Amino acid sequence: MFDKNILNLAQELISTLKKQGKTLVSAESCTGGLVVSALTSISGSSSVVYGGYITYANEAKNQMIDVPMALIEEYGAVSEQVARAMAKGALSKSGADISIAITGIAGPTGGTKEKPVGLVHFACATSGEIYHQKKLFDKDKSRDFIRLISVNTALEMVLSF
């Protein structure tokens, strides 16, 4: 299912987390659980992967990981503010050491001039800090491509955090 690069990144992240004695949780919207799926493709991942919150709907973001609806209404689900709130909420709810959050527009529909298809926001958090990254992937690529490149980006982001 996943290409060699994603599986190598997943293996590296699992090994790194084991060495550090840390656990990871995800909060995923446009990737629909693919980050955790990639990680759990690796044997032994259960010792470091807490799990993930698939918060595709705005209500799920609010109810599952406490993203304020006012934040979603003001900035939109695909925004830096919501990505950061997703990362903080997943961390708080799970008790994991590190969280990764992803919210974006994988297409082929759903984009606007302000927020085009291919726009994805990532946030990685620990109890002491949070890091955000915004990417604009090629809107002419497929939905699956945007989702998988987002998984790749998320794994790289956690590794460099």
C-alpha positions in Angstrom: 0.0 0.0 0.0 2.7 2.5 1.0 5.8 3.2 -1.1 9.3 2.3 0.1 10.1 5.9 1.1 7.1 6.1 3.4 7.8 2.7 4.9 11.5 3.7 5.5 10.4 6.9 7.2 7.9 5.0 9.3 10.6 2.5 10.3 13.0 5.3 11.2 10.4 7.1 13.2 9.4 4.0 15.1 13.1 3.3 15.9 13.7 6.9 17.0 10.6 6.9 19.3 11.7 3.6 20.9 15.2 5.0 21.6 13.7 8.1 23.1 11.1 6.2 25.0 8.3 8.4 23.6 4.8 7.8 22.2 3.1 9.4 19.2 -0.5 10.2 18.5 -2.0 11.6 15.3 -5.0 13.9 14.6 -5.8 13.4 10.9 -8.3 15.0 8.6 -7.5 14.8 4.9 -5.2 11.8 5.4 -8.0 9.8 7.2 -5.7 7.7 9.4 -3.0 7.0 6.8 -0.2 8.3 9.1 -1.1 5.7 11.8 -1.6 3.1 9.1 1.9 3.7 7.8 3.4 3.5 11.3 1.4 0.4 12.2 2.7 -1.3 9.1 6.0 -1.6 11.0 6.3 -4.6 13.4 6.8 -3.4 17.0 5.1 -0.1 16.5 2.6 -0.8 19.3 5.2 0.1 21.8 5.3 3.8 20.6 2.1 4.5 18.6 -0.7 5.5 20.9 -3.2 5.7 18.0 -4.9 8.4 16.1 -8.0 10.6 15.9 -9.6 10.7 12.5 -11.3 14.1 12.7 -12.6 14.5 9.2 -15.7 16.5 10.1 -15.5 19.8 11.9 -17.8 18.3 14.6 -15.3 15.5 15.1 -12.5 18.0 15.6 -14.5 19.7 18.2 -16.0 16.6 20.0 -13.0 14.3 19.8 -10.0 16.6 20.4 -11.6 19.8 21.7 -10.9 22.1 18.7 -13.1 25.1 19.5 -15.9 25.5 16.9 -15.3 29.3 17.0 -11.8 28.7 15.8 -13.0 26.6 12.9 -15.7 29.1 12.0 -13.2 32.0 12.1 -10.3 30.5 10.3 -11.7 27.4 8.6 -10.8 23.8 9.2 -7.9 24.1 6.8 -5.8 26.7 8.7 -2.7 27.0 10.8 -4.9 27.8 13.9 -6.9 24.6 13.5 -3.9 22.4 12.8 -2.2 23.7 16.0 -5.4 23.2 18.0 -5.7 19.6 16.6 -2.1 18.8 17.6 -2.7 20.3 21.1 -6.0 18.5 21.5 -4.7 15.1 20.5 -1.8 15.5 22.8 -4.0 16.5 25.7 -6.6 13.7 25.1 -4.1 10.9 24.6 -1.3 11.6 27.0 1.2 10.8 24.3 4.5 12.6 24.2 4.3 13.9 20.6 1.4 14.6 18.3 1.1 15.2 14.6 -1.9 16.9 13.1 -2.9 17.2 9.4 -5.7 19.2 7.8 -6.0 20.0 4.2 -7.8 19.9 0.9 -6.9 16.7 -1.1 -9.3 17.4 -4.0 -10.2 17.1 -6.6 -13.0 19.3 -5.3 -13.4 21.5 -2.3 -10.7 24.1 -3.1 -11.2 27.9 -3.3 -9.1 30.7 -4.5 -7.9 31.4 -0.9 -7.6 27.7 0.0 -6.8 25.7 -3.2 -6.7 22.0 -3.6 -3.4 20.8 -2.4 -3.2 23.1 0.6 -2.3 21.2 3.7 -1.4 22.4 7.2 0.7 20.3 9.6 1.3 20.8 13.3 3.6 18.8 15.6 3.4 19.3 19.3 5.0 18.2 22.6 4.0 19.4 26.0 6.5 22.3 25.7 6.3 23.4 22.0 4.4 23.3 18.8 5.6 23.6 15.2 3.5 24.4 12.2 4.2 23.8 8.5 2.1 24.8 5.5 2.5 23.1 2.2 0.8 23.7 -1.2 1.1 20.5 -3.2 0.4 20.4 -7.0 -3.4 20.7 -7.4 -3.2 18.7 -10.7 -2.0 15.6 -8.9 -4.5 13.0 -7.7 -6.3 12.9 -4.4 -4.3 9.8 -3.5 -1.0 11.6 -4.3 -1.8 14.6 -2.1 -2.8 12.3 0.7 0.3 10.2 0.5 2.7 13.1 0.1 1.1 14.5 3.2 1.8 11.3 5.1 5.4 11.5 3.9 5.6 15.2 5.0 4.1 14.4 8.4 6.6 11.6 9.1 9.5 13.8 8.1 8.2 16.6 10.2 8.0 14.4 13.4 11.5 13.1 12.7 12.9 16.6 12.5 11.0 17.9 15.5 
